[in-house]
Amino acid sequence: MIINRNETKKIQVGNISIGGSNHIVIQSMCNTKTKNVNETIYQIRKLEQLGCEIIRVAVLDRIDARCIRFIKDNINIPLVADIHFDYRLALEAIENGADKIRINPGNIGSYESLKKVVLKCKEKHIPIRVGINGGSLEKDIEKQYGYNSPLGIFESAKRNVKLLEDLGFYDIVISLKSSDVLNTIEAYKLAASYFSYPLHIGITEAGSLLTSAIRSSAGLSPLLLNEIGSTLRISISDNPEYEIIVAKELLSSLGLYHNHPKLVACPTCGRTNYNMLPIVKEIEQFLLTINANITVAIMGCVVNGPSEAKNADIGIAGGKDEAILFKKGQIIKKVKQEDLVKTLKEEIMKMI
């Protein structure tokens, strides 16, 4: 039986609650060096503006860990410290204000080292994300279940979560990521049927903007529609701002993100007699700055205009070097090509 999001344990990460009946939280990770404080703060602020709710930074050494305090003082969303191998970095990151740490309990050091991390997290009321990656399973699990196996990923998660539970620690978030879409889906289904902890979902190493958007949508939609996943990250080999844009569009398409503009645009064809595609791109960028439940249509011709896009709040449909402006399927006026973007932006702003 799949556990609904409403039935998962609630975990507090800074001022954000995840799990339980809370909305799905959008996360990203900085690609800056954490010790480059100003650059990292600038990137996080840009991500905040787009809708990022939790941000993760890499902690590679003690300087990174100490910089967390300065970064935290200049951002508005919870910060997660990503740590591997050295438990001392986890301790220092926590002391400097990290709101959550992401570790693999199996590679953080000895049992005593893990115990020190857990005790510090208990003291500071900080959750731990147990991050399992299909490409780096424990050798014995990989030998038994095979490389990147969904069952192997699940068994690794069980093993590592038990390490924390044996220490009396239960403020846990779990991720079970793979670069293989079908393996990821299966691993999360297994986890959802077993754990009551919130699951952080994503397709790891998903590639460039286009391939990641496709793979992430293919992998995460089945999970989200089955109420699996309390937080998510869209992993993209590019500017992390794209991760937020794609995440919001995916969630919005599934009815899981509100106050998000929807852009409807036809694919164009031989009937199109005005320069439509640059308008689509500019309005798409413009809508990224708006938090409103509004549907905007940009259509190639009157055939696909007010009729097919009649549910749009506002839209344009092309004629010869001009377009008609319509609202809720009703034609308002004609607008010259050179005035289309300006007019459409002005009319959108009047409606929000």
Stockholm file with secondary structure:
# STOCKHOLM 1.0

chainA/1-352         MIINRNETKKIQVGNISIGGSNHIVIQSMCNTKTKNVNETIYQIRKLEQLGCEIIRVAVLDRIDARCIRFIKDNINIPLVADIHFDYRLALEAIENGADKIRINPGNIGSYESLKKVVLKCKEKHIPIRVGINGGSLEKDIEKQYGYNSPLGIFESAKRNVKLLEDLGFYDIVISLKSSDVLNTIEAYKLAASYFSYPLHIGITEAGSLLTSAIRSSAGLSPLLLNEIGSTLRISISDNPEYEIIVAKELLSSLGLYHNHPKLVACPTCGRTNYNMLPIVKEIEQFLLTINANITVAIMGCVVNGPSEAKNADIGIAGGKDEAILFKKGQIIKKVKQEDLVKTLKEEIMKMI
#=GR chainA/1-352 SS CCCCGGGSCCEEETTEEESTTCCCEEEEECCSCTTCHHHHHHHHHHHHHHTCCEEEEECCSHHHHHHHHHHHTTCSSCEEEECCSCHHHHHHHHHTTCSEEEECGGGSSSHHHHHHHHHHHHHHTCCEEEEEEGGGCCHHHHHHHCTTCHHHHHHHHHHHHHHHHTTTCCCEEEEEECSSHHHHHHHHHHHHTTCCSCBEECCTTCCSHHHHHHHHHHHHHHHHHTTCCSEECCCCSSCTHHHHHHHHHHHHHTTCCCSCCEEEECCCCTTCCSCCHHHHHHHHHHHTTCCSCCEEEEESSSTTSTTTTTTSSEEEEECSSEEEEEETTEEEEEEEGGGHHHHHHHHHHHHC
#=GC SS_cons         CCCCGGGSCCEEETTEEESTTCCCEEEEECCSCTTCHHHHHHHHHHHHHHTCCEEEEECCSHHHHHHHHHHHTTCSSCEEEECCSCHHHHHHHHHTTCSEEEECGGGSSSHHHHHHHHHHHHHHTCCEEEEEEGGGCCHHHHHHHCTTCHHHHHHHHHHHHHHHHTTTCCCEEEEEECSSHHHHHHHHHHHHTTCCSCBEECCTTCCSHHHHHHHHHHHHHHHHHTTCCSEECCCCSSCTHHHHHHHHHHHHHTTCCCSCCEEEECCCCTTCCSCCHHHHHHHHHHHTTCCSCCEEEEESSSTTSTTTTTTSSEEEEECSSEEEEEETTEEEEEEEGGGHHHHHHHHHHHHC
//
